């Protein structure tokens, strides 16, 4: 590593990263623990359509404050 670079690595989950980016643009938000919100329970996609993927990973939820949107769920297809 170069002398100017920090050797400390801070681990952040995807919700923490996105919540930090939202804070930088002035949106108040909070990353919640994975699996604790009701939005994370149940199917993400309909199983009726053939082109809908069945492999979906829940990456977490961000709760927005002072907004009409309650939570943002982050999922990964594939």
C-alpha positions in Angstrom: 0.0 0.0 0.0 1.0 3.6 -0.5 1.9 5.7 2.5 -1.1 8.0 2.0 -3.6 5.1 2.0 -5.2 3.9 5.2 -4.7 0.2 6.2 -8.0 0.0 8.0 -10.9 -1.6 6.1 -14.4 -0.9 7.4 -16.8 -3.6 6.4 -20.3 -2.4 5.4 -23.3 -4.3 4.1 -25.1 -3.1 1.0 -27.9 -1.3 3.0 -25.2 0.5 5.1 -23.4 1.6 1.9 -26.6 2.8 0.3 -27.8 4.5 3.5 -24.5 6.3 3.7 -24.8 7.5 0.0 -28.3 8.7 0.7 -27.1 10.7 3.7 -24.6 12.4 1.5 -27.3 13.8 -0.7 -29.5 14.8 2.2 -31.9 11.9 2.6 -32.3 10.7 6.1 -32.2 6.9 6.2 -31.2 3.9 8.4 -30.0 0.5 7.4 -32.0 -2.3 9.2 -30.9 -5.7 10.2 -31.5 -8.3 7.5 -34.7 -10.4 8.0 -36.3 -8.0 10.6 -38.7 -6.2 8.3 -42.1 -7.5 7.1 -41.2 -6.4 3.5 -38.6 -9.2 3.5 -41.1 -12.0 4.1 -42.8 -13.6 1.1 -42.0 -14.0 -2.6 -40.2 -11.3 -4.5 -41.5 -12.3 -7.9 -44.5 -14.1 -9.4 -43.9 -17.7 -10.2 -46.5 -17.6 -13.0 -44.3 -16.1 -15.7 -41.6 -18.4 -17.2 -38.9 -15.7 -17.6 -39.0 -14.7 -13.9 -35.9 -15.8 -12.1 -36.3 -18.1 -9.1 -32.9 -17.3 -7.6 -33.4 -14.1 -5.6 -31.2 -13.0 -2.7 -32.4 -10.6 0.0 -29.6 -8.1 0.7 -31.4 -6.1 3.3 -33.7 -3.1 3.9 -33.2 0.7 4.3 -35.8 2.6 6.3 -36.4 6.2 5.1 -37.3 9.0 7.5 -39.4 12.0 6.6 -40.5 10.5 3.3 -43.6 9.0 1.7 -41.6 5.8 1.1 -41.3 3.6 4.2 -38.6 1.1 3.2 -36.4 0.2 0.3 -35.6 -3.5 -0.1 -32.4 -4.4 -1.8 -32.5 -7.7 -3.7 -30.2 -9.5 -6.1 -31.5 -11.6 -9.0 -29.6 -14.4 -10.5 
